[in-house]
């Protein structure tokens, strides 16, 4: 089960993953980038899971998504996940 490894990343992907890893506002993207960077660095999936605070199954899932779709497949935008529609402002805020 420990055989899943992230594919070689392109130069621009490496730079973007390092920036994503340092994000403080989006912990999900930071964790996903850390998983990919650790996997590519030769660390086993069990150790990656321990270091990133998730399960080995989740590590494999993130690596598979990165291998298939690249950075776009592992990036999470919280504003895309809400179903509330456009923001609604009260009358006093609009004025």
Residue pairs with C-beta under 8 A, 6 or more apart in sequence:
1 45
1 56
1 60
2 44
2 45
2 46
2 56
4 39
4 45
4 59
4 60
4 63
4 64
5 39
5 40
5 63
6 36
6 39
6 40
6 63
6 66
6 67
7 66
7 67
8 40
9 17
9 36
9 40
13 70
13 71
16 71
17 33
17 36
17 37
17 71
18 33
18 37
20 29
20 30
20 32
20 33
20 71
20 75
21 30
21 33
21 34
21 37
22 30
23 29
23 30
23 33
24 30
26 76
26 78
28 76
29 74
29 75
29 76
31 52
31 53
31 54
32 62
32 66
32 74
32 75
32 76
33 74
34 51
34 52
35 48
35 52
35 54
35 59
35 62
35 63
36 62
36 63
36 66
36 74
38 47
38 48
38 51
38 52
39 45
39 48
39 59
39 63
43 51
45 56
45 59
45 60
45 63
46 56
48 56
48 59
49 55
49 56
49 58
49 59
52 59
62 74
65 73
65 74
66 73
66 74
